[in-house]
């Protein structure tokens, strides 16, 4: 049976997503992700799932809460997820069923999250889901998205938290340290974001076990 393709943004998400019957793609560079996903789909796939962390847009979602997407929105476009697969995800993981907004760059400030929420009505935001949904629909394979909240809507990420971000899914610790040396006041917020990241990672790993082989994709 062809594999399920899991699209992730960073390496720890990719490690959690991996398993029998799953092909994992990692990274948020639009051109690279689109090309890699198209190549993987040409080799054959049963479905595509966007799996990993997200920023919160809905003010009642906290770190560790899940959103199973009803649709992915970007600008004026709205791409709907597979309803049967999404319903299966909702049965397996306690989650909000709502829209996920996709953006090209991280949404770091709480004010920008409020603006995006007001413009789209989305519950969460990530950088990979719209690309994954679009390519999946082009190839007529089912698409779903399951994302855990890392930074809630009221959280503004410190500059040092973003300094190590790399489009290939890796983290540059040296860049984070260099940023902290320039902005020592970031340290308390960086420690808090680190704790939220650990909590989100633990929730994501638990959900992966609950979803089981092939992310619960119906036969």
C-alpha positions as CSV (number, residue, x, y, z in Angstrom):
1,X,0.0,0.0,0.0
2,X,1.4,3.5,-0.9
3,X,2.6,5.5,2.1
4,X,1.1,8.4,3.9
5,X,3.2,11.6,3.5
6,X,3.6,13.6,6.6
7,X,4.6,17.2,6.1
8,X,6.5,18.8,9.0
9,X,8.2,22.1,9.6
10,X,11.1,21.2,12.0
11,X,13.2,18.2,12.7
12,X,11.7,17.2,16.1
13,X,8.3,17.1,14.4
14,X,9.7,14.9,11.7
15,X,11.2,12.4,14.2
16,X,7.8,12.2,16.0
17,X,5.9,11.7,12.7
18,X,8.1,8.9,11.4
19,X,6.9,5.3,11.4
20,X,5.9,2.3,9.2
21,X,4.0,3.3,6.1
22,X,4.9,7.0,6.5
23,X,7.2,9.2,4.3
24,X,8.2,12.3,6.2
25,X,9.1,15.6,4.5
26,X,10.6,18.4,6.7
27,X,11.1,22.1,6.0
28,X,9.2,25.3,5.4
29,X,11.0,26.7,2.3
30,X,8.1,26.9,-0.2
31,X,9.9,26.0,-3.4
32,X,11.8,23.1,-1.8
33,X,8.7,21.7,0.0
34,X,6.5,21.9,-3.1
35,X,9.1,20.2,-5.2
36,X,9.8,17.5,-2.6
37,X,6.1,16.8,-2.1
38,X,5.4,16.6,-5.8
39,X,8.3,14.1,-6.3
40,X,7.0,12.0,-3.4
41,X,3.5,12.0,-4.8
42,X,4.7,10.9,-8.2
43,X,6.2,7.9,-6.5
44,X,2.8,7.1,-5.0
45,X,1.0,8.0,-1.8
46,X,-2.3,7.3,-0.1
47,X,-2.7,10.7,1.5
48,X,-0.9,13.8,2.8
49,X,-1.1,15.1,6.4
50,X,0.4,18.3,7.8
51,X,1.6,17.4,11.2
52,X,3.4,19.4,13.8
53,X,3.2,22.6,15.8
54,X,1.4,25.8,15.2
55,X,0.9,29.2,16.7
56,X,-2.4,29.9,18.4
57,X,-4.8,32.4,16.9
58,X,-8.0,31.6,18.9
59,X,-7.6,33.1,22.4
60,X,-9.0,30.1,24.1
61,X,-6.4,27.7,22.8
62,X,-3.4,27.0,25.0
63,X,-0.1,25.3,24.6
64,X,-0.7,21.5,24.0
65,X,-4.2,22.0,22.5
66,X,-4.8,20.4,19.1
67,X,-6.5,21.8,15.9
68,X,-7.7,19.4,13.2
69,X,-8.2,21.6,10.2
70,X,-11.5,21.9,8.4
71,X,-9.8,24.0,5.8
72,X,-6.5,25.8,5.2
73,X,-6.7,29.5,4.4
74,X,-4.2,31.9,2.9
75,X,-5.0,35.4,1.6
76,X,-8.3,34.9,-0.2
77,X,-7.9,31.1,-0.9
78,X,-9.5,28.4,1.1
79,X,-8.5,24.7,0.6
80,X,-10.7,22.1,2.3
81,X,-9.5,19.0,4.1
82,X,-10.8,15.5,3.6
83,X,-13.8,15.3,5.8
84,X,-13.7,11.5,6.5
85,X,-10.0,11.5,7.5
86,X,-10.5,14.7,9.6
87,X,-13.4,13.0,11.4
88,X,-11.2,10.0,12.2
89,X,-8.5,12.4,13.6
90,X,-11.1,14.1,15.8
91,X,-12.2,10.7,17.2
92,X,-8.6,9.7,18.0
93,X,-7.3,13.1,19.4
94,X,-9.2,15.6,21.4
95,X,-9.0,18.7,19.2
96,X,-10.6,21.8,17.9
97,X,-12.1,21.4,14.5
98,X,-11.3,24.7,12.8
99,X,-9.4,26.5,10.1
100,X,-5.7,26.9,10.0
101,X,-4.1,29.9,8.4
102,X,-0.8,29.5,6.5
103,X,1.8,32.2,6.2
104,X,5.2,32.7,4.5
105,X,7.0,33.9,7.6
106,X,6.6,33.3,11.4
107,X,3.9,35.3,13.1
108,X,5.8,36.4,16.2
109,X,3.8,39.2,17.7
110,X,0.5,38.9,19.6
111,X,-0.8,41.9,17.8
112,X,-0.1,40.3,14.4
113,X,-1.8,37.1,15.6
114,X,-4.9,39.1,16.5
115,X,-4.9,40.8,13.1
116,X,-4.6,37.4,11.3
117,X,-7.4,36.0,13.5
118,X,-9.6,38.9,12.6
119,X,-8.9,38.7,8.9
120,X,-9.3,34.9,8.5
121,X,-11.2,33.6,11.5
122,X,-8.6,30.8,11.7
123,X,-7.9,29.0,15.0
124,X,-4.1,28.5,14.4
125,X,-1.3,29.4,12.0
126,X,1.6,27.5,10.4
127,X,3.8,27.8,7.4
128,X,3.5,24.4,5.7
129,X,-0.2,23.4,5.5
130,X,-1.3,25.5,2.5
131,X,1.5,24.2,0.3
132,X,0.8,20.7,1.4
133,X,-2.9,21.0,0.8
134,X,-2.5,22.6,-2.6
135,X,-0.1,19.9,-3.9
136,X,-2.2,17.1,-2.5
137,X,-5.3,18.5,-4.2
138,X,-3.4,18.8,-7.5
139,X,-2.6,15.1,-7.3
140,X,-6.1,14.2,-6.1
141,X,-5.0,12.5,-2.9
142,X,-6.7,13.0,0.5
143,X,-5.3,15.8,2.7
144,X,-5.6,16.4,6.5
145,X,-3.9,18.6,9.0
146,X,-3.4,18.0,12.7
147,X,-1.4,20.7,14.6
148,X,-0.6,21.3,18.3
149,X,-0.4,24.8,19.7
150,X,3.1,25.8,20.8
151,X,2.8,29.6,21.3
152,X,-0.7,30.7,22.3
153,X,-2.4,33.8,20.8
154,X,-1.3,36.1,23.6
155,X,2.4,35.1,23.3
156,X,4.9,37.4,21.6
157,X,8.0,35.4,20.6
158,X,11.3,37.0,21.5
159,X,13.6,37.8,18.7
160,X,16.2,35.3,20.1
161,X,13.6,32.5,19.7
162,X,13.4,33.1,16.0
163,X,17.1,33.8,15.5
164,X,18.0,30.1,15.2
165,X,15.1,29.3,12.8
166,X,16.1,27.7,9.5
167,X,13.9,26.9,6.6
168,X,15.3,23.3,6.3
169,X,13.8,22.5,9.8
170,X,17.1,22.8,11.7
171,X,17.9,25.1,14.6
172,X,21.1,27.1,14.9
173,X,22.0,27.2,18.6
174,X,24.9,29.5,17.8
175,X,22.5,32.0,16.3
176,X,20.3,31.9,19.4
177,X,23.2,32.4,21.7
178,X,24.5,35.3,19.6
179,X,21.1,36.9,19.7
180,X,20.9,36.5,23.5
181,X,24.2,38.3,23.8
182,X,22.8,41.2,22.0
183,X,19.4,41.0,23.7
184,X,19.9,39.6,27.2
185,X,16.5,40.8,28.1
186,X,15.0,38.1,25.9
187,X,16.2,35.4,28.3
188,X,13.0,35.1,30.5
189,X,10.7,35.0,27.5
190,X,13.0,32.5,25.8
191,X,12.9,30.2,28.8
192,X,9.1,30.4,28.8
193,X,9.0,29.6,25.1
194,X,11.4,26.7,25.7
195,X,9.0,25.3,28.3
196,X,6.1,25.6,26.0
197,X,8.0,23.9,23.2
198,X,8.7,20.9,25.5
199,X,5.0,20.7,26.4
200,X,3.9,20.9,22.8
201,X,6.5,18.2,21.8
202,X,5.2,15.9,24.5
203,X,1.6,16.4,23.4
204,X,2.6,15.8,19.8
205,X,4.3,12.5,20.6
206,X,1.3,11.3,22.6
207,X,-1.0,12.2,19.7
208,X,1.2,10.4,17.3
209,X,0.8,7.2,19.3
210,X,-3.0,7.7,19.5
211,X,-3.3,8.2,15.7
212,X,-1.5,4.9,15.1
213,X,-0.1,3.6,11.8
214,X,-0.6,5.8,8.8
215,X,-2.1,8.6,10.9
216,X,-5.5,6.9,11.0
217,X,-6.1,7.3,7.2
218,X,-9.3,5.3,6.4
219,X,-8.7,2.4,4.1
